[in-house]
């Protein structure tokens, strides 16, 4: 066999920075990869180079944030070098943890049949445990199940106590902090007793194995002697610690990321991992990829200017060899209906010029921002597909069907058992719990539920369900057959429960094809949980090829289009009002706009309905303040040469932009971080709350003011304006 790897012309195919990253094989390396700078290309060529250097593929680990991304990278590397690249270990942190835990879970008190819970499962378990708290009536409402799950999960990912997190981020529930701490303890016990792990547990338990069991750590370090991590800016503290443990013995780890694209702090991700990597590995080499292969220079000049104002960053300036291109356009559409009409007209105009709809994307901060636009597109028969917001795997009918399969795969899965029992007529929460307890006490498998002593003539549905469970539990039944069996059983239930059952039935009909790719039911369920499709469009092979894309910015990360339109780029929408009370949150909003803008290759439009702007009061993180509407301050503060301002009727050069101090005053940030000149007892005036008296200082940047009309308010001096009277 001819050694194709030796024929790779690295110097001719890579720019100098990429070449340095690809050929530095030993020791720790931090690659700061700006948007569109070829980070995937760099990882692919580095895999090929490692294999070319006769590193056994089994000793190479490539961690990405989707297994699809890892698979595609390894396929590309195999095309460059040879098929050995396909044997490189590639996947996500969660899939690595899952793989290791299936082999070593007994060290932590789990059996190999443990079930992985998704977010909806977690919420259901947490809600079921609330009754054990015996919460009395308080002055505020007890948190809902989704909030409870968020609090417990975020505490784990931020590696802090539930009580500390509640005090810091959920102070409205402070009187329940003790109850929530107890709920976390009950939840951990429930999972262990029922052989359950949630997403967070996969990472936590892998870290425990590495930290507490030296033999397993050395075994994994020996197996994975060369480690690469993609999207390192989106890792949390636990994932960073996993990398530290895995590479402690050899130090051969390369992490690739862009601090300017860190937008997942709500999941516990910390862009500070990028800055702490050289501290953990003092000998680390830092390589910057700054040549952009995607966008025109006018778009890059805009994004460079946007991030130049970030408070903490790795300084980088993206450049391109592409010539020409128009500057981005900030378009005041006056009203929301006119914004929708402008975007629709722009799409039609591009289409008439011969550009396919698939070349155009409309991005937005939150899923509900596109509702008016969706109606406008539907009225003009413009096909589109939307990403973000609704999650396919969280829909009730998908959860119902998969619950049956999960019970067959893990008899201890009490969450799924309760769900399928409650679908049976005449079986409510009380009887479903009684049946579950009877099964556990008698040592029977779930397919014996038809023998429950409490069953009467009205409970004939239990026998039908028992028959289904027995059939799908047989070892010789394929995953596809199991899905088809449950679908046939569930269809009458679906028709009775949902008015839109035809659409939901179409969703279910996509699952057998997916299941046919698996040899075991367990692996099929694990993949759906670890790597869920976000919508039925991900499963639908007949999806129209030429569709306009509507997407939240979070869902668009990693993608690109020739034409990108960002809507609702105005204060209170982008940035989100929830960000105004915290500097870190506000900086993440800036990075989110950067991600949106860097999706564009040729043309970028930033739209906002200017007449919808009005002074808005906000309350976030215990801090209250006031901001003015209109074009987002992120855009408004940029120099006039990096974009064109105009209306939806005629784009025109703007009047000279106000200076930076005036812009900050317009956005309500005057006096940022300074308490000079203010003393206890001073009479002050606030633009929203009116006159008041300073009653207390809290630290260097917060002040408590007793207002004549608005009462006592805690204000953050960085984000408010106080005029001394």
Buried (B, 14 or more C-beta within 10 A) or exposed (E): EEEBBEEBEBEEEBBEBBBBBBBBBEBBBBBBBBBBBBBBBBBBBBBBBBBBEEBBBEBBBBBBBBBEBBBBBBBBBBEBBBBBBEBBBBBBBBBBBBBBBBEBBEBBEBEEBBBBBBBBBBBBBBBBBBEEBEBEEEEEEBBEBBBBBBBBBBBBBBEBBBBEBBBEBBEBBBEBBEBBBBBBEBBEEBBBEBBBBBBBBBBBBBBBBBEEBEEBBEBBBEBBBBBBBBBBBBBBBBBBBBBBBBBBEBEBBBBBBBBBBBBBBEEBBBBBBBBEBBEBBEEBBEBBBBBBBBBBBBBBBBBBBBBEBBEEBBEBEBBBEBEEBBBBBBBBBBBBBBBBBBBBBBBEEBBEEEBEBBBBBBBBBBBEBBEBBBEBBEEEEBEBBBBBBEBBBBBEBBBBBBBBBBBBBBBBBBBBBBBBBBBBEEBEEEBBBBBBEBBBEEEBBBBBBBBBEEBEEEBBBBBEBBBBBBBBBEEEBBBBBBBBBBBEBBBEBBEEBBEEBEEBBEBBBBBBEBBBEBEEBBEBBBBBBBBBBBBBBEBBEEEEEEBBBBBBBBBBBBEBBBBBBBBBBBBBBBBBBBBBBBBEBBBBBBBBBBBBBBBBBBBBBBBBBBBBBEEBEBBBBBBBBBBBBBBBBBBBBBEEEBBBBBBBEEBEEEEEBEEEEEBBBBBBBBBBEEBEEBEEEBEBBBBBBEBBBBEEBEEEBBBBBEBEEBEEBBBBBBBBBBEEE
